[in-house]
Amino acid sequence: MIILTILMIVAAYLIGSISSAVLLSKLLSFPDPRVNGSGNPGATNVYRLAGKIPAIMVLVFDILKGTIPVWLAYFLNIEPVFLGVIAIAACLGHIFPLFFGFKGGKAVATAFGTLLPIGLDLAGLLILTWLITLLLFRYSSLAAIITVSLAPVFTYFIKPTYTLPVIMLATLIVIRHKENIIRLIKNEEARIVGKNFLNRK
């Protein structure tokens, strides 16, 4: 089981390292999101650079690359705490992709994907929290930070066994948003205005 767990951790990192944003930018000939817009190869920046359809494609792929390894590990009866490690490995792959010069995104969608195996009730609460926060404050980063911070609380009441792994994952995502947090404090963070995003990281 230890060897299987290690293999799943490595596989999760490698799957996470596949950057759909970069691949699609080459395939569909829109600007490389690593060096344009906010410089973040994620769905939000792809939306800025290429519009809705490519952004949705990136979002779905990034979610799946978190869901697939965790779901597989769940059915292989890997211990909950190691499911958390596998989830973190997938997110680290997105943040530091082996195949793309270790320059990746914030891993919010991938983190959401890793939480889907816990249950659709958790997924619904996370989506609802994100939407409410986004509508109230108009900051995409703040919506992500608040949602991921509440994920362990929601998990405790839904499936408490997975609370510790979710805390581990939430901590990683919040740390990844440290620059956004600083800009939020300084009131310098990009807001969503209508359908447009200001060109900030």
N, C-alpha and C positions, 0 to 999 in steps of 0.2 A: 504493500500500500504506500510505503514511503517513496519508492521509486516511481510509482504511478502518479503520486502527488507532485513530485519534482517535474516529471514529464509534462503534467498539466500546467504547471506554473510557467515552464519554458514555452509551451505551446500558446498559452494565453498572451505572453509577451510578444511572441512572433506575430500572432494574429492582430494584436493591438498595434503593431508596428506598420501595418498596411494602411497607408494614408489615402483614403478615397478622394480627399480634397485635391491632393497633388496629382493623383492619377487622372481624375476627371479634368483637371485644368489642362493636362497635356492632350487628353482625348478630345475634349470639346473646344480646345483652343481659347480658353479664357485666361486672364492673368494668373500667374502662380501666386496662390494665397500666402505663401511664406514670405514673399517680398513685396506684396501689394496690399492695399487696404490697411487692416490692422496688423498684418503680418502673422495672423493666427490661422493655421490650416484647419478650420472647422466650419460648420454649417453657417454660422452667422456671417463670417467673413466671405464665404462663397456667395451668400445671398447678396452682399454688398457688390460683389464683383461680377456675378453672372446671373442673378435672379433666382426665382422660386424653385424651378424644377431641379437644377443642379444642387441647390441647397437641400432640398428634400432628399435627393439621392444620397448626398453625403450624410445627412442626419440618420437615415435608415441604416446605412452601412455601419456608421459609427456605433449605433445602438446594438446592432447584431454582433459586432465583434466583441462586445462586452457580454452579451447574453449567451452566445454559443459556448464558449469555454466554461462558464460558470454552470450553465445548465447541464452540460456533459459531465462535469465534475460532480454535480448534485446526484445524477443518476448512477454515477460510479461509487456512490456512498462515501465520498471524501468528507472528512470531518468539517463542521461549520467554520471553525477558525481558519482552516486551510482554504475553504471557499473564499474567505475574505482575502487571503494572500493571493489566490488566483485572480480575484477581481482586481486587486491592486496591480498585479502584473499586467493585466490587460490594459489598465489605465496608464501604467508607466510606458507600455509600448506605444500608446497614442501620444503621450507627452514627450517621450524620447525614442522616436522610431528608429530602429536599427537600419532600415532600408532607406531612410531619407535624412541622413546626416544628423540624427538625434534632435531634430528641430520639429516639434509637434505642437499640438493644441492644448486646450485646457481639460479635455477628457470628460466634460460634463455629460455629453450624450453617451459615451462609453460607460461611464459610471452608472447612468440611468439603466443602461442595458444589463449591467451586472446585477441590478436589483430586481429585474423582472422575474427571475425564478422564485423569488420569495412570495410573489402573489400579485394578482391584478389589482387587489384592493390597495396595496402599497403603491403600485404604479399610478392608480387613480388619484390618490392623495398627493403624490409628488407632482403630478401634472397640474392638479387644481391649485396647489400652493404656488407653483411657478407662475401660472397664469394670473392669479390674484395679485401676487407681488409685482409682476410686470405691468399689469394694468394700473396699479396704484402708484408706483414709483417711476415707471418708464426706464428702468435700468436693467438690461439683460444680465449683467454680471451680478447685481444685487439679488435678482430673482434666483439665479443659480446658487449663490452663497446661502441664502435663507432656506431654499429648498433642501439642499444637501445637508445643512445643519439640522434640519428637522427630521431628516430621514431616520436617524437612530431612534428618535422618540416614537415615530410612527411604527417602526419595526418592533420596538419593545411591546407595544400593545397588540401587534398582529402576530408576530412569531418571535418571541423574546430570545429564542436560541441563537438567532442571527444578529442580535444587537451589537455584540463586540465586533464582528467582522464589518458591520455597517459603520460603526464608529471609526474603525481604521480607514475605511474608504473615504468617509466624509472628511476626515482630518487631511488626507492627501489632497482632496479637491479644494478645500479651503486654503491650504498652504499654496496651492497652485495659483490661487486668485489674489495673492498678497499685493501685487501691483495694482490690481483693480480696487482693493480695499483702501490702499493709500490714496488713490485718485478719488474714491468716493468720499473719504474724509476731507480731502481738499476741495471737494465739489468740482472736480475736473474730469469726472468720468463721462463717457459718451452716453447720451440719453436716446431713447427711441422717440422720434418725432414723426407721427403718422406712419408712413411706410418706409421712411428713410432712416438710415443710421449715420451718425456723424463719423467721420473718418478718424477714429481713435482706436487704440488697442483695447 
